[in-house]
Amino acid sequence: MPEPIKALDNLLSLIGHTPIVKLSKTTESFTGQFYAKVEAMNPGQSSKDRIALHIIETAEKEGRLKPGDTIVETTSGNTGFSIAMVSAVRGYKCVLAVSSKSSPDKIDMLRAMGAEVHVCPAHVSADDPRSYYEVAKRIHQERPGSIYINQYFNPLNIEAHYRSSGKEIWEQTSGAITHLVACSGTGGTISGIGRYLKEKNPHIKIIGVDAYGSILKKYHETGVVDPNEIYPYRIEGLGKNLIPTATDFSVIDQFVKVTDQESAHMARSISKTEGIFVGYTSGAALQAVKQLSEQGYFSPKDQVVVIFPDHGSRYMSKIYSDEWMIAQGFMEAESKPVASSLVN
């Protein structure tokens, strides 16, 4: 008898169990040991595969989804791609309200995966009827047989990372991790991982990364939503102009803010020196580590895990485009970094 073919039923079984990779060149001047959790190794090339599968499987178990139904979501791109991927495998329709801040690469990829995409203006208030939050709600209400993932306010977002990412990191580091550094957008990733790690060892420091133009850091420190903190910025999937209930602020020890420009250059540096082709928020996460290191925050014995959320291929028309970088004032025409203000 011939040996049976060793094949997966579909690629969804590949979600999770992403590797941790030791960083060397980008962190050689830092005090401590630094590791990247490379979420681009998921089949959908981002950490959002985890929440898409968990939330959809939960809806199936509860009888709220059947083949042919429609899944609606708000997304900066990565969650949408993951939902479109799972929808294609499971036989659902996928409708996405996408921020105009999302790269053209991401939007094209969503459509290529069969999603119906509605591009919404990024720089409007969350309760504006044109915002991607409100557009997704309206589509859900207008389409019978649809479910709204609602990642910003869905506790399953946290649960997905508590059950998978948090457990993986604890086991991969044999419990030696001392610090976790992760970007915060919906907050599900940092909250789920942080909750799991704090239960294992309450001394582990959970460090959130926020953007200038976002309210998360100040809200964490003061409990106050300050509208004066809100202004346009470039990084996708980082920070917020509202407070997501999918963020458990109690497990986060502190936030660090990073600029669009420094985060973009750090992402490019990671790709060139570590050989890991990363997205914009990966640059933001390691930029936060750099700033903390320069402040003398880490000790030689610290074991720091940094979440690299997605793949660089989704930013070819943005941070990996010299033309885009020059247009933002992040580089001169001769490809030299400059310290200039953001171009709105």
LOVEX-535917 format. One line per 10 residues: number of its first residue (from 0); for each residue x, y, z of C-alpha. Coordinates in Angstrom, 1 decimal, m for minus. Example, Ala and Ser with C-alpha at 12.3 -4.5 7.8 and 13.67 -1.06 7.14 Angstrom:
LOVEX-535917
0	12.3,m4.5,7.8 | 13.7,m1.1,7.1
This chain:
LOVEX-535917
0	0.0,0.0,0.0 | 1.3,3.5,m0.9 | 2.0,5.9,2.0 | m1.0,8.3,2.5 | m0.5,11.8,1.3 | 0.4,14.1,4.2 | m1.8,17.1,3.5 | m3.8,19.5,5.5 | m7.6,19.8,4.9 | m7.1,23.5,4.6
10	m4.6,26.2,5.7 | m6.6,27.3,8.8 | m4.8,24.6,10.8 | m1.6,26.6,10.2 | m2.8,29.5,12.3 | m0.8,30.1,15.4 | 2.4,28.5,16.7 | 4.5,31.2,15.2 | 8.2,31.3,15.9 | 10.2,33.5,18.3
20	13.4,34.8,16.6 | 16.3,36.3,18.5 | 17.1,39.8,17.3 | 20.8,40.7,16.9 | 21.8,43.5,14.6 | 19.0,46.0,15.2 | 19.4,45.5,19.0 | 23.2,45.1,19.3 | 23.5,48.4,21.1 | 20.6,47.7,23.5
30	21.1,46.3,27.0 | 19.3,43.0,27.5 | 18.1,40.1,25.2 | 15.5,40.8,22.6 | 13.3,38.4,20.6 | 10.6,38.9,18.0 | 7.3,36.9,17.9 | 7.0,36.8,14.1 | 3.2,36.8,13.4 | 3.7,37.1,9.6
40	4.3,33.4,9.7 | 0.6,32.9,10.1 | m1.0,31.8,6.7 | m2.7,35.2,6.4 | 0.6,36.9,7.3 | m0.6,38.6,10.5 | m1.6,38.1,14.1 | m5.2,38.8,13.1 | m5.6,35.3,11.8 | m6.0,34.2,15.4
50	m9.0,36.4,16.2 | m10.7,35.9,12.9 | m10.7,32.1,13.3 | m11.6,32.2,17.0 | m14.5,34.6,16.6 | m15.9,32.9,13.5 | m15.6,29.4,15.1 | m17.4,30.7,18.2 | m20.2,32.1,16.1 | m20.5,28.7,14.3
60	m20.7,26.8,17.6 | m23.4,29.2,18.8 | m25.4,28.7,15.7 | m25.1,32.3,14.5 | m23.4,31.4,11.2 | m24.3,29.0,8.5 | m22.8,28.6,5.0 | m23.7,31.5,2.7 | m24.1,34.0,5.6 | m22.3,37.4,5.6
70	m19.5,38.5,7.9 | m19.1,42.3,8.4 | m16.2,44.0,10.0 | m14.3,47.3,10.4 | m10.6,46.9,9.6 | m7.3,48.7,8.8 | m6.6,45.8,6.5 | m5.1,42.9,8.4 | m8.3,41.7,10.2 | m10.2,42.1,7.0
80	m7.7,39.9,5.1 | m7.9,37.2,7.8 | m11.7,37.3,7.8 | m11.7,37.1,4.0 | m9.4,34.1,4.2 | m11.5,32.2,6.7 | m14.7,33.2,4.9 | m13.3,31.8,1.6 | m12.5,28.5,3.3 | m15.8,28.2,5.3
90	m18.1,29.5,2.6 | m19.2,32.9,3.9 | m19.6,36.2,2.2 | m17.3,39.0,3.5 | m18.0,42.7,3.6 | m15.4,45.1,5.0 | m15.4,48.7,6.0 | m11.8,49.9,5.6 | m10.0,53.0,6.7 | m8.7,55.2,3.9
100	m5.4,55.2,5.8 | m5.0,51.5,4.8 | m2.4,51.0,2.1 | m3.6,50.4,m1.5 | m1.7,47.1,m1.3 | m4.0,46.0,1.6 | m7.2,47.1,m0.1 | m6.3,45.3,m3.4 | m5.5,42.2,m1.4 | m8.9,42.3,0.3
110	m10.7,42.5,m3.0 | m8.5,39.7,m4.5 | m9.7,37.5,m1.6 | m13.3,38.0,m2.6 | m14.3,40.6,m0.1 | m16.7,43.5,m0.8 | m14.7,46.5,0.4 | m16.1,50.0,1.4 | m13.3,52.5,1.9 | m14.2,55.1,4.5
120	m12.4,58.4,5.5 | m9.9,57.9,8.2 | m9.8,61.4,9.7 | m13.4,61.7,10.9 | m14.8,61.1,14.4 | m15.8,57.6,15.4 | m19.5,58.5,15.6 | m19.5,60.2,12.1 | m21.8,58.3,9.8 | m18.9,58.1,7.3
130	m16.5,56.4,9.8 | m15.7,52.8,9.2 | m17.3,52.0,12.5 | m20.7,53.4,11.5 | m20.5,52.1,8.0 | m20.0,48.6,9.2 | m22.9,48.9,11.7 | m25.2,50.1,9.0 | m24.2,47.3,6.6 | m24.8,44.8,9.3
140	m28.3,46.2,10.1 | m29.2,46.3,6.4 | m28.2,42.7,5.6 | m30.2,39.9,7.2 | m28.2,36.8,8.0 | m25.0,38.8,8.7 | m22.9,39.0,11.8 | m20.7,41.9,12.9 | m17.3,40.9,14.2 | m16.8,44.2,16.0
150	m13.2,43.5,17.0 | m12.8,46.8,19.0 | m15.5,45.8,21.4 | m15.5,42.0,21.2 | m14.1,40.1,24.3 | m13.3,37.2,22.0 | m10.5,39.3,20.6 | m8.8,39.2,24.0 | m9.7,35.5,24.5 | m8.1,34.5,21.2
160	m4.7,35.8,22.2 | m5.1,34.6,25.8 | m5.6,31.0,24.6 | m3.0,31.1,21.8 | m0.4,33.8,21.7 | 0.0,34.2,25.5 | 0.4,30.5,26.0 | 2.8,30.1,23.1 | 5.1,32.9,24.4 | 5.2,31.5,27.9
170	6.1,28.1,26.6 | 8.6,29.3,24.0 | 10.5,31.3,26.6 | 10.2,28.6,29.2 | 8.7,31.3,31.5 | 11.9,33.4,31.3 | 10.2,36.4,29.6 | 10.6,39.6,31.7 | 9.0,42.1,29.3 | 6.4,42.0,26.5
180	6.3,44.9,24.0 | 3.3,45.1,21.7 | 1.4,47.7,19.7 | m2.1,48.5,20.8 | m4.9,49.2,18.4 | m8.0,47.2,19.2 | m5.9,46.1,22.2 | m6.8,42.4,21.9 | m3.3,41.2,21.3 | m1.6,43.0,24.2
190	m4.5,42.4,26.5 | m4.8,38.7,25.8 | m1.1,38.0,26.0 | m0.6,40.3,28.9 | m3.4,38.7,30.9 | m2.0,35.2,30.4 | 1.6,36.2,31.2 | 0.5,38.2,34.3 | m1.4,35.2,35.6 | 1.8,33.1,35.2
200	4.1,35.8,36.6 | 2.7,39.1,37.8 | 6.2,40.6,37.7 | 6.4,40.5,33.9 | 6.1,44.0,32.5 | 3.6,44.6,29.7 | 4.5,47.6,27.6 | 2.0,49.0,25.1 | 3.1,51.1,22.0 | 0.9,54.0,21.0
210	1.0,56.6,18.2 | 1.2,60.4,18.4 | m2.3,61.4,17.5 | m3.9,58.6,19.6 | m5.6,58.8,23.0 | m4.6,55.5,24.5 | m1.4,56.5,26.4 | m3.0,59.5,28.1 | m6.2,57.5,28.9 | m4.2,54.7,30.5
220	m2.4,57.3,32.7 | m5.3,59.6,33.6 | m8.6,57.8,32.8 | m9.5,60.8,30.7 | m10.3,60.9,27.0 | m8.6,64.0,25.7 | m9.8,65.1,22.2 | m6.8,67.4,22.0 | m4.7,64.3,21.7 | m6.4,63.3,18.4
230	m4.9,64.4,15.1 | m4.0,62.6,11.8 | m1.1,60.2,11.7 | 0.2,57.6,9.3 | 0.7,54.3,11.1 | m2.1,51.7,10.4 | m3.4,49.4,13.1 | m1.8,51.4,16.0 | m3.6,53.7,18.4 | m7.2,54.9,18.4
240	m9.4,57.9,18.6 | m11.8,56.0,20.9 | m11.4,53.6,23.8 | m11.9,49.9,22.7 | m13.4,47.6,25.3 | m11.2,44.9,23.8 | m8.3,46.7,25.6 | m7.7,45.5,29.2 | m5.8,48.5,30.5 | m5.3,46.8,33.9
250	m2.7,44.4,32.5 | m0.7,47.1,30.8 | 2.1,48.6,32.9 | 2.9,51.6,30.6 | 2.6,53.0,27.1 | 5.3,54.4,24.9 | 4.5,56.8,22.1 | 6.4,56.6,18.7 | 6.4,58.8,15.7 | 5.4,57.8,12.1
260	8.8,58.7,10.7 | 11.0,56.8,13.2 | 8.7,53.7,13.1 | 8.9,53.7,9.3 | 12.7,53.8,9.3 | 12.9,51.2,12.0 | 10.7,48.8,9.9 | 13.0,49.3,6.9 | 16.0,48.7,9.2 | 14.6,45.4,10.5
270	14.0,44.2,7.0 | 17.5,45.1,5.8 | 19.5,43.9,8.8 | 17.5,41.0,10.4 | 16.1,39.7,7.1 | 12.6,39.7,8.6 | 10.3,41.5,6.2 | 8.1,43.4,8.6 | 5.2,45.8,8.5 | 4.8,49.3,9.9
280	3.7,48.4,13.4 | 6.7,46.0,13.8 | 8.9,49.1,13.3 | 6.8,51.0,15.8 | 7.2,48.2,18.4 | 11.0,48.0,18.0 | 11.2,51.8,18.0 | 9.5,51.8,21.4 | 12.1,49.3,22.6 | 14.9,51.5,21.3
290	13.5,54.6,23.1 | 13.3,52.6,26.4 | 16.8,51.2,25.9 | 18.1,54.8,25.4 | 16.5,55.7,28.7 | 18.3,52.8,30.5 | 15.1,51.0,31.1 | 16.4,47.4,30.6 | 19.0,45.4,32.5 | 21.4,42.9,31.0
300	19.4,39.9,32.3 | 16.1,41.1,30.8 | 14.4,38.8,28.3 | 12.2,41.0,26.1 | 9.7,39.7,23.6 | 8.5,42.1,20.9 | 5.4,41.3,18.8 | 6.0,41.8,15.1 | 2.3,41.8,13.9 | 2.5,41.5,10.1
310	4.4,41.2,6.8 | 6.1,44.0,4.9 | 4.5,43.1,1.6 | 1.4,45.0,2.7 | 3.3,48.3,2.7 | 5.1,48.3,m0.6 | 3.3,51.5,m1.6 | 4.0,53.1,1.8 | 7.0,52.6,4.0 | 8.9,50.6,1.4
320	8.3,53.2,m1.3 | 10.9,55.9,m1.4 | 8.4,58.1,m3.2 | 5.9,57.8,m0.4 | 8.6,58.4,2.3 | 9.8,61.5,0.5 | 6.2,62.8,0.1 | 5.7,62.4,3.9 | 8.9,64.3,4.6 | 10.5,61.2,6.0
330	13.3,61.2,3.5 | 15.1,63.6,1.2 | 15.1,62.9,m2.5 | 18.6,61.5,m2.0 | 17.1,58.9,0.4 | 18.5,60.5,3.5 | 16.3,60.7,6.6 | 15.3,64.2,7.7 | 13.8,65.5,10.9 | 10.8,67.2,9.5
340	7.2,67.6,10.5 | 4.4,65.3,9.2 | 2.7,66.2,5.9 | m1.1,66.2,6.4
